Amino acid sequence: MSKIKWGFYIFLIPVLLWLFLLIVFPHIDLFVNSFRSQNNLGDSIWSLANYKAFFSDSVYWYTFVRTAVYSILVTFLTFIVTFPVAFYITKVVSVKFSGFLALLLLMPFWVGELVSVYGWMILLRESGIINFFLLKMGIIDTPLKMLYNDISMIIGLVYMSMLFMIVPIMSSLEGMDDSLIEAASDLGASKFTIIRKIVIPHAAPGIVSGSIVVFMLVLGDYLTPDLLGGKNALWFTEQIYNEFIASFNWNEGAAFGFLLLALSTSIIWLALKITNQSFEKAVS
């Protein structure tokens, strides 16, 4: 028993140190700094000025709401794209090919987000590959402007989030008994009814889990909206970055960061209530 106990603590202590030193303590320090500001004499005082700056500026409000809406949209689109793929790999294709297809899903993410985003920029820019072939085939006369807009930003965000949605959905679908689908089909149920009544309810924990992860990642993403969305991306993480790095206003940046945290927590809590799912079941 003593050996097992010591082994438990040996593995637990590094996890606790990582959790508290890199996550808990920095967040506590930022939370305290979010309530600090300077008076006319340059002295540090306690106040709500950093939060008032957010509520008093319409640009911050617009960016805040826009980021939330687009994050929800990207989460929904990611589910629409990945759910058929997850169902095909787990329930349609043979077992000997499912592992290979799952490996193909992982391969694009080995190169990292930056390289993937630049790959999309090469595809979508006016002198890129897509415009090159469209011009060669005579479909268009002038190159299309497909880069630095909301559509290109959404494409990049969906692409970068696909893996985090498809893995939990596949995990849920793998545990579903195929005989349920066969029985429903034998009883005359349509494909749409089978998916709506059997497949989606069974995969609900994986869908909710993947949606939470995707939503959090998209909401806090900075690189993809900045590179693919361009100057007009108006992503709230860019506002936080500007406060910390450009303006060097750590107090206001900390306040904006906790407002973003409050937004994500509220939306996830509301989504769990609407779908009648528990957080413990979703992340298990």
N, C-alpha and C positions, 0 to 999 in steps of 0.2 A: 504493500500500500504506500509506503514512504517513497519508493522509487517512482511510482505512478504520480504521487502528489508533487514531487520535485520536478518531474518531467512536465507536468501541467503548468507549473509556475514558470519554468524555463521558456515555454512557448507563449505564455500569457503576458509576461512582463514586457517583451519587445512590442507586442501589439498595443498594450496600454500606453507605453512610452510614445509610440508613433501617434496614437489617437490623441493624447493630451498635448504633446509638445507641438505637433504640426497642425492640429485641427481645433481642439478645445481652447487652449490658451491663446492662440492668435485671434480666434473669434471673440473671446472675452475682451481682449485688448482693443479690437476694432469696435466692439459694441460700446465700450467706455469712451473711446475717442469720438464716436458719433455724437456724443452729447457735449463735446468740448468745442469751444469757439474762442475767438479773441475779441476783446472790447476795443474801444477807441485808443486806449493806451498800450495796446499790444499784449495785455495780460490774458492768460488762459482762464476762461470762466465756464461754468456749467450752464448750458442753455439748449433750447430746441431749434436754434437758428439754422442748423444744417438740414433738418427736416422741413422747416418752413421754407427754405430756399427751393426745395423740390415742389412743394405744393403751390408756391407763388409763381412759378415759371411754367407757362403752357407748353414750351418745348419739351421739358422733362416729362410732363404728363403725357403728351402725344407719343413720345418715344417709348414710354413705359407701357402704355396700352397697346401700341403697335407691336412691341416685342411679345407681349402676352398673346395677342391674337394670332400672330404668325407662328409662334411656338405651338399653339394648339392646332393650327392648320397643318403644320409640318408633321406633328405627331399623328394626326388622322391620315394624312397622305402616306406616311410611312407604313401604317397598319394596312391600308388598302393595297399597297405594293407588295408587302412581305407576306401577308396572310395566304394568298394562293400559292406562293412559292413554298412556304412552310408546310402547307397541306399536301402539296405535290411530293415533296421530299419524304414526308413521314408516312403518307397513306397511299400514294399512287405508284411511285417508282419502287423497284425491287430493292431488297435490303443491300445487295452487293454494290448497287450504284448510289445509294443514299449517302454513304460515307464519303464517296468521291465528290458528290454534289455539295455536301456540307463543307468539304475542304475548299472547293471553288469559291464558296461564299466568304471564306476567311482570307483568301489570298489577297484581295485588293486592300485589306486593312493592314497588311504587313508593311506597307511602304510609309504609313503615317498620314496624318491629316494634311500637312503642308504640301507634300508631293501630290496627293490626290486632288487637292484644290487647284494646284497649278496645272494638273492634267485636264481638269474641266475648263480652265482658262484657255488652254491650247485648243480644246475642242470648240469652244463657243466664240472666241474672238473673231473679228472681221476677217483676219488673215488665217483663221484656223482651219482645221480639217473639215468640219461640216460645211462651212461656206465654200471651201475649195471644191468639194465634190458636187455641191449644188450648182456652182458656176460651170463646172466642167460638163455636167449633164444638161445644162441649159435651162434648168428649172427657174433660176433667178438671173437677173441681169446685173444687180449690184449686191454686194455683201450685206447680209442681215446683221443688225445690231442685237446680238443675243447676250451680250455680257454687260455687267454693271447695271442690273435692274433687279426687281423683286423676283422675277421668274427664275433667273439664273441663280439667285441666292437660295430660293426654295429648292431647286434641283440639287444644289450642293449640300444643303442641310439634310434633305431626305437621303441622299446617297451616303453621307457620313453617319447617319443614324440607323441604317437598315439592319446592321448586324445586331444591334442592341434590342431590336424589336423581334427579329426572326428567331433568335436563340430561345428566349423564354416561351414563345408560341410553339416552337418545335418540341420543347420539353413537355409542354402540356398535352400536345396532340399525340406524342408517343405513348402516353399512358392511357389513351382512349381505346376501348375495345372495338375492333373493326366490325364485330358482329352487330353492334348497334346500328351502324350505317346499312349493313346488309339487310337487317330486319326491317328497318324503315323503308328501304327500297322495295323489298318484297311486298310490303303492305300498301304500296302505291304512292308513297310520299315523293314529291318532286325534289329535284336537287336543291332548289332554293329553300324548301322547307327543311330538308335534312341539315343544310348548313345553318339555318336560322334556329332550329329547334334542338339540334343535337351537337353539331361541331362547335359553334361559337360558345354556347353555354359551358361545354366541357373545357374549352380553351380559355375561358374568361380569366382565370388567375394569371395565365401567361400573358394575355393581352393587357391586363391592368399593370402587371409588373413591367412589361416592355414599354408601355405608354409612360409610366412614371419615369423610367430611366431616360427614354428619348426626350420627353418634355424637359427634364432637368438639364440634360446635355445641350439641347437646342437653346433653351432660355439663357444658359450661361456661356454659350459659344461666342467667341470674339473673332477668330481667324476667318472662318467661312463667310460670315456677313460682311466683314471688312474687305476681303479680297474679291468676292463675287458680286456683292451688292454695290461696291463702290462708295462714292461720297454720299449718296442719297440713301444708304442702307438704314440709317437711323435706328441702330440697335442699342439697347440700354446698356449693355456691357461696354460699349464704346464710350458712353457718357461716364461710366465708372472709371474706365481707363484714363480718360482725359482728366478727371479730377485727381487721380493718384499721380499720374506721370506728367501730363502736360501742365496742369495748374499746380501740381504738388500740394493739393489741398486734401490731405489724408482724412481729415475730420469729415468733410462733406462726402468724400468718396466712400468712407465707411458707412455713413448714413444711407447713401444710395444703395450700397451693397446689401444692407439689412432690409431695405425696402424691397429689393429684388427677392431676397430670401422669404420675406413675408408673403410676397405675391405667389411664389412657387408653392409654398406650403398651403396657402389658402386654396389655390386651384386644385392641387392634388387632393386635399381633404374634401372639397366639393365633388370632385370626380368619383372618389371612393363612395361618398354618400349616394350619389346618383346611380351608380352601378351596383350598389348594395354589396360592396366588397370590403373586406377588412385589410388593413395594411399588413398585418402579420401573415395573412393568407397569400397576399400578392407577392411578398418578398420571399416566401418560403420555397 
